[in-house]
Amino acid sequence: MAGLSTLILLLCAAKDVMPSSPHWKPTWPSYRVPVILPQSTFNLDKPQFDAEARLEVASPCGPECHKSSPLPTYEEVKNYLSYETLYANGSLTETEVGIYILSSSGDESRGKSRTKRQIYGYDSRFSIFGKDFLLNYPFSTSVKLSTGCTGTLVAEKHVLTAAHCIHDGKSYVKGAQKLRVGFLKPKVKNGSKGANITGSAMPEKMKFQWIRVKRTHVPKGWIKGNANDIGMDYDYALLELKKPHKRKFMKIGVSPPARHLPGGRIHFSGYDNDRPGNLVYRFCDVKDETYDLLYQQCDAQPGASGSGVYVRMWKRQNHKWERKIIGIFSGHQWVDMNGTPQDFNVAVRITPLKYAQICYWIKGNYLDCREG
């Protein structure tokens, strides 16, 4: 049984390297993440698919509540990171995992719904129009789920989204068995296909082209009865498509501390319900953080849930700027701040442990998941 010191190493397995020269660039820290490997897999009863899809979630536990909560035990963390896999034929399995430390160091600190308002003052969202933007990176990585949420392309056949878009915490939502992912494509007047259109056949609008999902992974930390119910810490899921999408995707990365984000800001794009058919981009400052969550006031509406939260930083090893997904937009939250209600939008951070889990789901080989 690993002790508290081992657990802290698991939670903080990162080497935070930030240069201090006059020509400092916001640089991706160098992380060595733990290893998460499946230990056993067994079949579960077929789901009923009777839950209503929720496009937002709420929690009464704010930053101070999370910061004051006790560290989970090693066994609890293993339980949270175990996961269910839902297949397109409706079958369901549960996989228990083991957690191993091969190398770790660092000092990263741990850290009620009233309305559906998620706009703070002036609406600072930008609708993205025109195929020259929508079909180009990074906006082209945003996709729409048939359950109404947003997802982000993170590999050739994989989409990262919020768990509540698939599972309400007790049961899988209606439509999860036949889940599809929508990609915006130009709709051409003469019916011809393809994005490279010349002459008079100009796109008049965009439409979605759908690809079926082969299987879905949801961490047990999201499923009620397995996790503490104080918040949204495990509100993420990974979808594997039945065929490659053939678009550029955005890699996942371990979330740096908010103070190391460029300008303290995050970015994400999603399909907000109040702007049907439009991809909506926004950026804003991070207001607070815990080990698992980022609290911000980016303007958003239901439908944006599941969007990949990203930043652009300097990748020292490759000598270039690189965007990475560091979190998943979860939803709206009212919290009690010193007796005064305050509302935030909340994103789930990709911690070293979550990175190891999601990366293994994508790659299937822990050796490809050692650098966060």
C-alpha positions in Angstrom: 0.0 0.0 0.0 1.4 3.3 -1.0 1.6 5.9 1.7 0.7 9.6 1.7 4.1 10.6 0.4 3.7 8.3 -2.5 0.3 9.6 -3.3 1.6 13.2 -3.3 4.3 12.1 -5.7 1.5 10.6 -7.9 -0.5 13.8 -7.9 2.5 16.0 -8.5 4.7 14.0 -10.8 6.1 17.0 -12.6 9.3 18.9 -13.1 8.3 22.5 -13.5 10.9 24.2 -15.6 10.3 27.9 -16.4 13.2 30.1 -17.7 13.8 33.5 -16.2 15.9 35.3 -18.9 14.9 38.7 -20.2 13.7 37.0 -23.4 11.5 34.6 -21.5 8.9 32.8 -23.5 5.9 31.0 -21.9 7.3 27.4 -22.1 5.8 24.0 -21.8 7.1 22.5 -18.5 8.9 19.2 -18.6 6.8 16.5 -17.0 7.5 12.9 -16.1 4.1 11.3 -15.6 3.1 8.1 -13.7 2.2 4.9 -15.5 -1.4 3.7 -15.5 -2.0 0.1 -16.8 -5.1 -2.1 -16.9 -5.0 -4.9 -14.4 -8.3 -6.7 -15.1 -11.4 -6.3 -17.3 -14.8 -7.8 -16.8 -18.2 -7.6 -18.4 -21.0 -5.5 -17.0 -24.8 -5.7 -17.7 -25.9 -3.8 -20.9 -26.8 -0.2 -20.1 -30.4 1.0 -20.3 -29.5 4.3 -22.1 -32.4 5.9 -20.2 -30.7 9.2 -19.0 -31.5 12.5 -20.5 -28.4 14.2 -22.0 -27.3 17.2 -19.9 -25.5 20.0 -21.7 -24.3 21.5 -18.4 -23.5 20.4 -14.9 -23.4 22.2 -11.6 -21.7 21.7 -8.2 -22.0 23.5 -4.9 -18.3 23.0 -4.1 -16.1 25.9 -5.1 -12.3 26.5 -5.0 -12.0 26.7 -1.2 -14.2 23.6 -0.7 -11.9 21.7 -3.0 -8.7 23.0 -1.5 -9.8 22.0 2.0 -11.0 18.5 1.0 -8.7 15.7 2.1 -6.3 14.0 -0.3 -7.7 10.8 -1.7 -6.0 7.6 -0.6 -4.0 5.6 -3.1 -6.8 3.0 -3.4 -9.4 5.7 -4.0 -7.3 7.2 -6.8 -7.0 3.8 -8.4 -10.7 3.4 -8.1 -11.4 6.8 -9.7 -9.1 6.1 -12.6 -10.5 2.7 -13.3 -13.0 3.0 -16.2 -16.0 1.8 -18.1 -15.8 1.1 -21.9 -19.0 1.3 -23.9 -19.0 -0.4 -27.3 -21.1 0.4 -30.3 -23.0 -2.9 -30.0 -24.2 -1.8 -26.5 -21.8 -4.1 -24.5 -20.1 -2.6 -21.5 -16.9 -3.5 -19.6 -15.2 -2.3 -16.5 -11.4 -2.1 -16.3 -9.4 -1.9 -13.0 -6.0 -0.1 -13.2 -2.7 -0.1 -11.4 -0.6 3.1 -10.9 3.2 3.0 -11.0 5.8 5.6 -10.4 8.9 5.3 -12.6 10.2 8.8 -12.2 8.7 11.8 -10.4 9.6 15.1 -8.8 8.3 18.6 -8.5 6.3 20.9 -6.4 3.0 21.7 -8.1 0.6 22.6 -5.3 -2.7 20.9 -4.8 -5.0 22.8 -4.9 -25.7 25.5 -6.6 -27.0 26.0 -10.0 -29.4 28.9 -10.0 -29.8 29.9 -13.6 -28.4 29.0 -17.0 -26.6 32.3 -17.3 -23.0 31.8 -18.4 -22.4 35.3 -19.9 -20.4 37.7 -17.9 -21.2 41.4 -18.7 -20.5 42.1 -22.4 -20.7 38.9 -24.5 -17.1 38.4 -25.6 -17.6 35.3 -27.7 -16.7 35.3 -31.4 -18.7 33.3 -34.0 -16.3 31.8 -36.5 -17.5 32.1 -40.1 -16.2 31.0 -43.5 -14.5 27.8 -44.5 -11.0 29.5 -44.5 -11.3 29.7 -40.7 -13.6 26.8 -39.9 -11.5 24.2 -41.8 -8.2 25.4 -40.5 -6.3 24.6 -37.3 -7.1 25.1 -34.4 -10.8 25.7 -35.1 -11.0 22.5 -37.3 -10.3 20.4 -34.2 -13.7 21.3 -32.7 -16.4 18.8 -33.4 -20.1 18.3 -32.4 -21.5 15.3 -30.6 -24.9 13.9 -31.5 -25.9 14.3 -27.9 -25.5 18.1 -28.2 -22.1 18.7 -26.7 -18.7 19.7 -28.2 -15.6 17.6 -28.5 -12.0 18.1 -29.6 -9.8 16.0 -31.9 -6.8 14.7 -30.0 -5.6 11.9 -32.2 -6.3 10.3 -35.6 -9.4 8.5 -34.4 -10.0 10.0 -30.9 -12.2 12.8 -29.5 -11.9 14.2 -26.0 -15.2 15.5 -24.4 -17.0 15.8 -21.1 -18.2 12.7 -19.4 -21.6 14.2 -18.6 -22.3 14.4 -22.4 -22.3 10.6 -22.4 -23.2 9.6 -18.8 -25.2 11.5 -16.2 -23.3 9.9 -13.3 -25.9 7.1 -12.9 -26.7 5.9 -16.4 -25.7 6.3 -20.0 -27.7 9.0 -21.9 -30.1 8.3 -24.6 -28.2 8.2 -27.9 -24.9 7.1 -26.3 -25.1 3.7 -28.0 -25.4 5.2 -31.4 -23.2 8.2 -30.7 -21.9 10.2 -33.7 -19.4 12.9 -34.1 -20.1 15.8 -36.5 -17.4 17.6 -38.7 -18.2 20.9 -40.3 -17.9 20.6 -44.1 -18.7 23.1 -46.9 -22.1 22.7 -48.4 -21.7 23.4 -52.1 -24.5 24.7 -54.3 -23.9 22.2 -57.2 -23.6 19.3 -54.9 -19.9 18.6 -55.6 -17.8 17.4 -52.7 -14.5 18.5 -51.1 -13.2 21.7 -49.5 -11.0 22.9 -52.5 -13.7 24.5 -54.6 -13.0 26.9 -57.4 -15.0 28.8 -60.0 -18.7 29.3 -59.5 -19.3 26.4 -57.1 -18.8 28.4 -53.9 -20.0 27.0 -50.6 -23.2 28.8 -49.5 -23.1 27.4 -45.9 -21.5 24.7 -43.7 -23.0 21.3 -42.8 -22.1 18.4 -40.5 -20.6 15.2 -41.8 -21.1 12.5 -39.2 -18.8 9.6 -38.1 -20.0 6.8 -35.8 -18.2 6.2 -32.5 -16.7 2.7 -32.0 -16.2 2.9 -28.2 -16.2 5.3 -25.3 -14.1 5.4 -22.1 -15.5 7.0 -19.0 -13.5 7.1 -15.7 -15.2 5.6 -12.6 -14.4 8.8 -10.8 -17.4 10.4 -12.7 -19.8 7.5 -12.0 -21.8 8.1 -8.8 -21.1 5.8 -5.9 -17.4 5.5 -6.8 -16.3 9.1 -6.4 -16.8 11.9 -3.8 -19.6 14.1 -5.0 -18.1 17.4 -4.3 -17.4 18.5 -7.9 -16.5 17.8 -11.5 -13.0 16.5 -11.1 -13.5 13.5 -13.4 -15.9 15.0 -16.0 -14.1 13.8 -19.1 -14.4 11.0 -21.6 -12.6 9.7 -24.7 -14.4 8.6 -27.9 -12.8 6.3 -30.5 -14.2 6.8 -34.0 -14.9 3.9 -36.4 -12.6 5.4 -39.0 -9.9 8.2 -39.1 -11.1 11.7 -39.5 -8.1 12.8 -41.6 -7.8 16.2 -40.0 -5.0 17.8 -38.0 -5.6 17.2 -34.3 -4.4 18.9 -31.1 -2.3 16.9 -28.6 -3.2 16.7 -24.9 -0.7 18.1 -22.3 -0.5 18.3 -18.6 -2.0 21.5 -17.3 0.6 23.9 -16.0 -0.1 26.1 -12.9 -2.3 29.1 -13.9 0.5 31.5 -13.1 2.5 30.0 -15.9 -0.2 30.3 -18.6 0.5 33.0 -21.2 -1.2 36.0 -19.9 -3.0 33.7 -17.4 -5.5 33.0 -20.2 -7.2 29.9 -21.7 -8.9 29.4 -25.0 -11.7 27.1 -26.3 -14.2 26.8 -29.1 -17.6 25.1 -29.0 -21.1 24.8 -30.4 -23.1 27.0 -28.0 -26.8 26.3 -28.2 -27.8 30.0 -28.5 -25.9 30.2 -31.8 -27.1 27.1 -33.7 -24.8 25.9 -36.4 -22.0 28.3 -35.4 -18.6 27.5 -33.9 -18.0 30.0 -31.1 -14.5 30.9 -29.9 -13.6 32.6 -26.7 -10.6 33.3 -24.4 -10.5 34.7 -20.8 -8.4 34.8 -17.6 -8.2 32.0 -15.1 -9.7 33.4 -11.9 -8.8 30.5 -9.5 -7.6 26.9 -9.6 -7.5 23.7 -7.6 -5.4 20.6 -8.4 -8.2 19.3 -10.6 -10.2 22.3 -11.8 -9.7 25.7 -13.5 -12.2 28.4 -12.5 -12.8 31.1 -15.1 -15.5 33.4 -16.5 -15.3 32.7 -20.2 -18.6 33.4 -21.8 -20.3 30.1 -22.7 -23.7 28.5 -23.1 -25.0 24.9 -23.0 -23.6 23.0 -25.9 -20.0 24.3 -25.3 -19.6 21.6 -22.7 -16.8 19.1 -23.6 -14.8 21.7 -25.5 -11.0 21.3 -25.2 -9.4 24.1 -23.2 -6.0 25.0 -24.8 -3.1 27.3 -24.6 -0.1 28.0 -26.9 3.4 27.9 -25.4 7.0 27.4 -26.5 8.1 23.7 -26.9 11.7 23.9 -26.0 12.6 20.4 -27.4 11.1 21.1 -30.8 12.1 24.8 -30.9 8.6 25.9 -31.9 5.3 27.2 -30.5 2.7 24.5 -29.9 -0.9 24.4 -28.8 -2.1 21.7 -26.4 -5.3 20.7 -24.7 -4.8 21.2 -21.0 -8.5 20.8 -19.8 -12.1 20.0 -20.7 -14.8 22.6 -20.3 -17.4 21.1 -17.9 -20.0 23.7 -17.2 -21.4 26.4 -14.9 -21.0 26.6 -11.2 -22.3 28.8 -8.4 -20.0 28.9 -5.4 -20.1 30.5 -2.0 -17.2 33.0 -1.8 -17.0 34.2 1.8 -20.7 34.2 2.1 -21.3 35.8 -1.3 -22.6 33.7 -4.2 -20.3 34.0 -7.2 -20.6 32.2 -10.5 -17.8 30.6 -12.6 -17.4 28.4 -15.6 -15.3 25.4 -14.7 -12.8 23.3 -16.7 -11.4 20.0 -15.6 -7.6 20.1 -15.7 -5.5 17.4 -17.3 -3.3 16.4 -14.3 -0.3 14.0 -14.7 -2.5 11.1 -13.7 -5.3 12.0 -16.1 -2.7 12.6 -18.8 -1.3 9.1 -18.3 -4.8 7.6 -18.4 -6.1 9.5 -21.5 -2.8 9.0 -23.3 -3.0 5.2 -22.7 -6.5 5.1 -24.0 -5.2 6.7 -27.2 -1.9 5.0 -27.7 -2.3 1.6 -25.9 1.3 1.7 -24.9 2.5 3.5 -21.7 6.0 4.0 -23.2 4.4 6.6 -25.5 2.9 8.4 -22.5 6.0 9.2 -20.4 6.4 12.8 -21.3 3.5 15.1 -20.5 
